[in-house]
Amino acid sequence: MQRQKLKQKNSFKILHKSKNRVRFLQPKLKSSSNERAYEGEILKLDGVNEVRVNKKAKSIVIHYYGNLDEILDKISDIKIAKNDDNLDISKKNIAIAGAALVALPLLKSGRGVVSTGAALPLLKDGIEELFTQGLTSKVLEAMAVGVSLSRRDYLAANSTNLMLNIGEYMEESTVHKSDDLIKELAKPSIKDAWIEVSKNGKKSLEKIPANEIKKGDIVVVGAGETIAIDGYIIEGSASINQVSMTGEAGSVRKEHGARVMSGTVVEEGKIKIWTELAGDDTSTQRIKKYIQNSLDEKSQIGLKATKLADKLVPITLSLAGLSYFINRNTASLASVLQADYSCALKLPTPVAFKSTIAKAGKSGILIKGAKSIEALAKADTFVFDKTGTLTAGVLKVDSVISFDKSWSSEKLLNLAASAEEHYFHPIAEAVVNAAKISGFKHMHHDEVEFIVAHGIKTHYDKKEVLIGSRHFLEDDEMIPFNPHEKAINEAIKSGHALLYVAYDKKLLGIITLIDEVRSNAKSTIKKLKELGVKEIVMLTGDVKEKANSVANELGIDTVYAELLPTDKAGIIESLINSGKNVAFCGDGINDAPSLIKANVGISMQKGADIAKVTADISLLKDDIHAVAQAKELANKTMSLIDKNFKATVAINSAILFGATIGKLNPTLTAMLHNGTTIGLLLNSMKGVNLSK
């Protein structure tokens, strides 16, 4: 109710709201909008503690303590300034006049005209930044070029300007390519949908692209399919997994009149949905907005590098003054100004992150930003959910136990497979596959009735057949279980999933199913330990005996067994509170709360759409070894950034010293300094490689 009220009152679309924090869309934000000025105006409002404006994603995040309605009303009244609007007219005139003062004396020769024209954008930006942000690296760059131009040292001015442009182009091209790749990989996988159409008074189904669905269309969705729209069920019932949008672990039963959201998955059943929202208005657009927002988040080390570069500006200026005092000429002054730390500190870091993100994406690993790489590199504790992560997530029949001597195990399996082959469900597929392997002989039966989230019902030889959960058979259909309790308990202790089969009001037998451990799970855990991970933890609902057996086989350090899905997030939280940096790996279906709570969440490929919202890293291939690959990429990326940083400080300090004592002329200084920057950029663009 609160969220709907805000949308109506302020025309802002609330994307996410938690205690004292809200993120919402501001459609008036444009590429020309001045983020810094707008943030400053919002921060002045009573009740606002913190604000972050992202004009690319057109979103605003505020931390507040006042009345949210009133705050949003006031924000809607703030005029969004353009990039140049933050300067008052006098400062604009000063910026233009300053650039003109540098330019006018140089327009007497052709070289002066060309060099000054090329440098004017940098000079103007530097003067504007001087008045808006004070002494920054951009100001220093403008000063270096300005001094060289005033000395008519066009080679130094042009080489500096050229190197700066080359560096920025290299950075932007790398960043944009990796961002485009991430957005492409992160697109929701809903491409087509079935809609109900009426022709000549008869209804039929027609498959159309999901983006062509319109409000009022009747969309038909069956088991295993992802819902493409937001709307209301008008016919049928289904068990729907909606953790991708709500964070709820497990599936929810939905019937006539219930609202459903795009991006959620029908696990069982078949429904017809009246379309309320389609296309860009659907819930799956949260995925796109989440991705865009994470792409624009700057890494902690990147922010530190930028701040450090700006803090070093006064030192460079002081050295320039000292150089002039020692050498008594403007050449040494210009040389020192050419050798600031800013470019080499600022540019290679984001390029290294983006290169790794792009390389990971091509390897089937979707990393959602620099912060995820930093967090993964720091992770010293890896927590794995067993089912679907350490195991393949594909059920297989392990045994068939008959409680009736007149029914062989093979005949019991054939009966179950004959009924189950009509449905798309992991357990049904496992039973049918097992029957085919052993020589499936179909047993003719009546029409099958599907009971959502329980099981199936049919008739064979005029007697009722029930297949499903214990709750369905024992509580709903009153099938007695007492005579076979011992055999059932032994099967439960083995850690297997059980499918119960009843015939003619008696429990005929059970089918046990297993989820096999992945073949490369052990080598993956070994690799993680080689990469510096101190502790491997496994979470499972299995009994302790079964869990410990798997843990010993794989080399896992700590096991939490007999867990409910709701217990997992609490364990993650306790590990973090004990001072550990936790990476959690889950299948993205019932692990969403844990993926969010961990320092870094890694979702397996089969959690596809869900993972795009909840996890920091999503595996796009069904291979657990990709977890170790992601950790290796993160470690090597942070090592590369550290080496670049040390090289920057060492090389630029040497250049600065040489320039200060008058041993380097401006042109040579510019070539050395900017050449170093480009060299570091090329090193970052090359990125890191995985070990073979």
N, C-alpha and C positions, 0 to 999 in steps of 0.2 A: 504493500500500500504506500509506504514512504517513497519508494523508488518511482512509482507511477505518478504520485503527487508532484514530485520534483520535475518530472519530464513535462507535465502539463503546465506548470507554473513558470518554468524558466526556459523552456524549449531546449534544454540540454539533455542529451541522451546519456544516462548513467550506465557506465560499462561495468563498474565494480564498486562495491561499498562495503567497508568493514568499520570496526569501531574507530572513530576519529580520523578516518581516511576515506577518500572517495576519488574515483577516476571517472571522468566524463568527457564526451565529445564536444568540441567547440568548432562547429562547421565554418565559422568566419575566419579561422586561421588560414593564412595563405603562405606561400613560399617567401613572399616579400615581408611577412610580418616580423616585427622585432621581438623575438622571444624574451630577451633580457629585460627590455623595457616593460613588456606585458607582465612578466613575473614580478617585477618591482612594484607595479601598481596593485597587483593582487595581494602581495605581501603586506602592503600598507593597511589592508582591511582588518578591522577588529575581528578576532576569532580565528585568524589564519596563522598557523605556526610555520608552515613550510609549503612551497609550491614548486612544481616542475611542469613546464610547458613544452610540449613536443609538437611543433608545427607540421612535421612530416606526417605524423599519425593523427594530427588534428585532435590531440587529447591533452587534458590537464589533470594532474594529480595534486590534490591539496590535503595537508594534514591540518585538522581544525579542532577547535575546542568550543566554538560558539554555536549558534543556531544555523544549521546547514541551509535551510530555506532562505534565510536572510542573506547569508554569504553568497549563495548562487545568484540571488537577485542583484546584489551589488556587482558581482562579476559581469553579469549580462549588460550592465550599464557602462562598463569600462570600454573606452574606445581603443581598438587595437592599432597601435602605431606601426607604420611601415619602417623598414630598416633605417631610413634617413630621418624619420620623424622624431627620433629621440634627441636630435641636435636642435637647439633653438636656432633662430635665424642668424644670430651673431656668430655662433660656432660654425654654422655652415659657411658663412662668408669667410671666416678665418681659414677654414679648411681649403676652400677654393683659392683664397688669396695666397695662402702658404704655398700651395702647389704652383700657382702662377709665378710667385717670386723666384722659385727654383727654376721654373721653365723659361721665363722671359729672356734672361741673359744667354740662354743656350740656343736660341732660335736664329742665330746669325749664320750658322753653317748647316749644310745638309745633314751631316752626322749628328749634330746637336738636335735638329728637328726630329729625326727618326728615333734617336735614343730617348729623348724626353717624352715623345709620344708613347713609346712602349712602356716607359716607367710611370706615366701619369696615374694609372689605376692604383699602383702600389703606393705612390706618394699620397694620393687622396685618402686611401684606406688607412694609411699610417697616421696621417694628421687627424682624421676623424676618431680613430681609436685612442689617440693621445688624449682627446677631450672627453671621451666617454669612459675609458677604462684606465687611463694613466699610462705609465711606462710599461709596455708589453713587448714581446719579441717582434710583433708586427711593426711597432714603432721603430724598433732598432733596425729592422730590415729596410724600412723606408729611409731612415737616416743614412745608412750605409750607401744606398744608391744615390740619395740626394747629395751627399758629400762628394762622391765620385763624379757626379754630373757637374757640380759646381767647380770641380777641378779640371773639367773637360777630359776626364779620364774615362772615355766612353767604353773602352774595352772592359774595364773593371765593372762599370755600371751595367753594361749589357750582359756580361757573363753572370753576374749575380742575379739579375732579373731572369735570365734564361734558366739558370739552375733552379731558382725558386719555382718557376712555372713547370719545369720538368718534374720536380719533386712532387708538387701538388697534383699534377696530372697522373703520375704513377700511383699516388695514394688513392685518388678518387676513382680511377679506373679499376683498381683492385677491389676497393670497397664496394663499388656498385655491382661489379660482376658477382661477388660473393653474396651480396644482399639479394640480387635477382635469383641466384641459385637457391638460396634458402627459402625465398617466397614461393618458388616453383615447387620445391620439395614439400613445403608445408601446406600446399593446397588440400582442402578436404577431398576425399576420394569419391564423393557423390557425383557421378557424371550423368546417369540416366535414372528415370523413374517411370513406373507404370501409372497411367491415369485412366479413369473410367470415362468412356465417351458413349453418347447415345446417337445412333444412326437408324433412321426409319423406325423409331420406337423400340429398338433393340439396344441393349447395353453390351459393350465389349471393352477390352483392355487395349491400350495403345502405349508403346514405349516412346518417350520423348526425352530430349536433353533436360536435365534438372533446371537449367537456367531459363527454360521456356515455360515453366509452371507459373500459373497466374492465380490470384486470389479467387477462391470459389471452386477451383478444380478439385476433383475427388481423386486422391492418390491412394493406390493400393500397395501395401507393404507386407511381405511375407517373412518367414523365419530366415535369419542370417543376413537380412538386408538392412541398410542404414536409411533412416528417415531423412528425406531431402528438404522437408518444409516444417514450419510450425503450424499446428492446427488442432482440430478436435476429432476424436474418433466418433464416427457415425454408425459403424457396423463392425462387429467382431470383438475379440479380446486378444491380448498378447502379453507376454512377459518381456519387458523392455529394460535394457541396461542403459541408464541415463547418467552414469558417472561422468561422462565427458562434459556434461553441462552443469550438473548439480554437485558432483563430488560424492554422491551416495554410492557406497560399496554394495554390489549385488544388484539383482534385477527387481523391477516393480511391476505388479500386475496392473494393467490398464484396460478399462472397458468403455462402453458407450458413454459419451459425454466428457471423457477425460481429455485433458490437453497433453499433447506430445510436442517434443522439440526436435528440430533438425540436428543431425549429428549423433543422435541416440540410435541404439541398435535393437531391432526386434530379435530376441533370442528364440522365442517360441510363439506360435500362433500366427494369425493373419488378420489385418485390420484395414478398414477404409477410413481415410482421413480427409476431412474438409479443410482446404487450405486457407489459413488466415494470413500467414506471412510467407513470402517466397523470395528467392534471389538474394539481393544485398541486405534485406531486412531480417533474415533468419538468424537463429542462434549460432549457426556455424561461423558467422562472420566474426564471432569472438576469437576464433582461431586466427584469422587474418590480422585482427587488431592486436592480439597478443604478440604475434610474430613481429609486426611492425614496431611495436613498442620496445621489444627486447633488442631489436637491431640497433635502435638509437641509444640504448644504454651504454654509457662509456665504462670501460674497465677501471678498477681502482688504480692499477699501475699507470694506465693512460692518463688519468686525472692528475696523479702525482707528477708524472713527467711534464705535463702542461704547466702545472703550478711551479715546478722547479725551474722550468725554462724562463718563466716570467720573473721569478725571484732573482735569477742570475743576470737579468738585464742591467740593474744598477751597477753590478760588479763590472760588467763589460764597459759600461759608460765611464766608470771610474778608471779602468785601465786605459781607455781611450784618452782621457785627460792626462793621465800619467805619461802615456806615450808622447803626447804633444809636448809636455813639459820636458821630457828627456831629450827628444829629437828635434824639437822646435820646427816641425813641418806638418802640413796637413796630410801628407801621404801616409805617415805612420798612424795618424788619427783615423783615416779612412780604412787602413788595413785592419786595425783592431775592431772597428764597427762591422767589418765583413765576417768576423770570426765568432759570432755569438753561438750559443749552444742550442738555440730554439729548434731549428729545423731537424737537426740530428736527434734531438730528444723526443720531439713531438711526432714526426711522421712515421718512422719505422715501426713504432709500437702498434698502432691500429692496423697497419698493413700486415704485420705478422699474425695478428689475431684473425683478420679476414682471410688471409691465405690459408691458415689452418682450417677455418670454417669451410672454405670452398673445397679444400682437399678432403676433408672429412665427409662432406656432402657427396662427393664423387665416389667415396668408398662406402656409401650407405649409412653414414652417421650424421644425423641432423643435430648440429650444435646451435643453440639459440642465442649466441652473443658472447662477447668477451668475458663477461662475468662468470658464465658457465665454465669456460676454460680455466679461469683462475681458481674457481671453487673445486673443480675436478683435480687440478694439480695439487691442491692442498689436502685433498681427501686421504686420510690415513686408515679409515675404517670402511669396508665395503659390506653392505648388508644385502643379501639376496633373498627374495621370496622364492620358495622352492618350485611350486607348481607353475609351469609355463615359463619359468626363467631358467632354473638349473635343470628342469625337465623340459622335454620337447613340447609339452602342451597338447600332445596327440594321444588320446586314450587307445589302449589295446586290450583285447580280452586276454586275461591271464588263465582263467579256469572257469569251467561250467560245472556246477555242483547240483545234481538232481536228488530230490528227497523222495522220489517215487521210483521203485524198481522197474515199473512198466515203462518208464520214460528214460531212455538213454541220454547221456550228456549231449550227443550229436543231435538227437531229435528235439531236445529242449532248446538247443541253440537255433535249430532251423525254425521252430515255432516263433521264437522271439524275433529272428531276422525277418521272417515273412511279414510280421506286423510292423516292424520298425523300418522296413525299407521304403516306406511311403513318406518318411519325414527327414528333414535336414536338421541334424542335431549331432554333436560330437559322440554321444553315447550310442545313438542309433547307427551312425556310420561305423563305429568300432564293432558293434554286434554283426552288422551285415558283412563287413570285411572279413571277420573271423569265420563266418559261415561260408563265405565264398572260398576261403583258403582250404577249408575242410570238405569241400564238395557240396555246396548249398543245394538242397532240395526244397523247393517252395511248397509250403503247406497251405492249401486253399482255405481262405477264411472269409468272414463277412466284412462289411465296411468297417473301417477303423475310426473310432471316436477319439479325438485328441483332447485331453484335459490339461489346460495350460499350467505349467510349473508342477505337474504331478506325474503324468504318465499317459498311457493309452489303454483303450478298451475295445475289444472285438469279440467275435464268437468263432470257435472252431469246433466242427462236428456237433453243432447246436449247443455247445457249452461255453460259458463265458471265460475269456482270457483277459487277465490284467497284468500289465507290465509297467513298473515305475518305482517310485520311492517307497520306503517302509511306511511313511506317514500315509501315503495314498492307499496302499493295500490294507494296512492294519487299522488305521483310524477311520478312514472314509469308507472303505469297502468291507470292513469287519472280517478280514482274513486272519485266522489264528496263526500266531508266530511261535507260541510257547513250545510246541513239540520239537522245534529246530533251533532253539535259542543258543545251545552250545556251539553248534556249527557256525552260526551267524557271528557270534562273538569272536570266534577264532579268526574268521575272515576279516572282521573289523580290526583286530589287533595287527594284522599283517599290513595295515595301512592302505589296503585296496579300496577303490570305490565299488559299491555294490548295487546291482540292478536286480530287483525282485520280480519273479514270475509266478503268477497264480493261475490255476486252471480248475474250473468246476468248484469254486469256493474253497480251494485248498492251496497252500503254498507249495508250488511244484518244485521250485529250486531257485538258486541264485547264480548270477554271472558276475565274476569279479573282474575288475578292470584296473590297469596300471598305466601310469604316465612315466615312461622311461627317462632316466637321466641322460642328458645330452652327451654325445660321445666326446666332445671337446671341453666339457665343463671342468674337468680336473686340470687340463693344461692351461685353461684360462685363469683359474685360481692360482696356479703356480706362477704364471706370468705376472699377475697382479702383485704377488709378494716380491718378485724380482724388481718390480717398479717402485717399491718402497711402501707398499700397503702393509700395515702392522697387524691388522686383525680382519678376518673374514667371518661374517656372521650369517647364519641361515635362519629364516623364519618359516614355520610350517604348521599346518593344522594336524599333521600326522602324530600318531602316538610316539612316545619317546624312543622306544626300541627301534622303530623304523627310521625315525629322524637321525638317531645316532649312527645307524648303519650307513646311511647316505653320507653323513658328515665325515665319517672315518674313511669312506671310499674316496671322497673328493679332497680331503685335506682341509676341512673347514674347522676353524678354531672354536667358535661358540655357536650353540644351537638353542633356539627357543621353540619348543614343540607344543602341540595341542592348543594352538592359538585360534582365536576367532579373528575374522578380518579387522574388527575394531581394535584388537590388541596391538596390532603392528605399529600404528602411528605412535602409540605411547612408548613403545620400546625405542623407536627412532629418537623421540624427544629425550628420553633418559640418557641415551648414548651421547647426544649433543650436549646435554647439561653436564655430563661428566668430563667435558673438554675435548671430545673427539670430533674430528671433521668427517662427517658421514656422507657417503654416496649410497643411495638406495636404488636397487635394480628390481623392477617389478614388471608384470605383464600389462599394466595400465588399465586393467578392468576393475578389479576390486582393491587396487593399491593406490588409488589417487591421493587419499589423505597422507600416506607415507611418502609419496613422491614429492608432495608439496612441503612437508615438514623437514625433509633431509636438506643438508647443505647443498647437495646437488642430486637431482632425481634423474634416473636413466630408465626409459621405458622400452620394453622389448617390442619387436616389430608387430606382433599380433595385437598390440594395444593401439594400433595406428591412430585413429582420429582422437581417441582419448589422450594419447601421449602428447599430441600436438598442443594440448591445453595445459596439462598438469606437469609434464616433465621438462627439465632443462635441456636434456639430451634425449633424442628419440632414435632408436635403431631402425633403419629402413630395410634391414635384411634380417632374416630369422637365424642369427648366428651369435651365440653368446660371446664368442671370441672378440666381437666388435667392442665389447665393454673394455677389454684390455687394450685394444687398439686406441680407443678414445682416451684412456688414461695415459698411454704412451705419447699420443699427440699433444695432450695437455702439458705433460712434464717437459717435453722437448721444446714446446712453444715458449714456456716460461723461461727455460734455459737460454733459448735464442734471444729473447727480449733482454735478459740479464747481461748476456755477452754484448749485445748491441749497446746497452747503456754504459757498460764499462769502457767499451771502445770509444764511444762518443766523448766521455769525460776525458779519457787519456789523450786522444788525438786532438780534440779541440783545445785542451789545455796547452798542449805543445804548440799549436798554431797561434793561440793567443799570446803565449810567451814570446814567440818569435816575432809576432807583429808588434808587440809592446816595446821591444828593445830595438825595433827598426830593421830587423833582418829580413822581413818579408814585405814586398810591395803589395798594393791593393789587389792587383790582378791575380798575382800568385796566391795571395791569401784567399781570394774569392774562389779560385779554382780548387785549392786544397780543401777548404771548408765545405763547399757545395759538392765537390767530388766525393768527399767522405760521406755526406748525407745520401747521395745517390747510390753509393756503394752499399751503405747500410739498407737502403730501400730495396735494392736488388736482392740482397741477402734475405730480407724479410719476405719479398715477393716469391723467392724460390721456396721459402718455407721449410718445413721439416719433413722427414721421410720416416715411414714405419720400418722397423727392423724386419728382416726376412725370416 
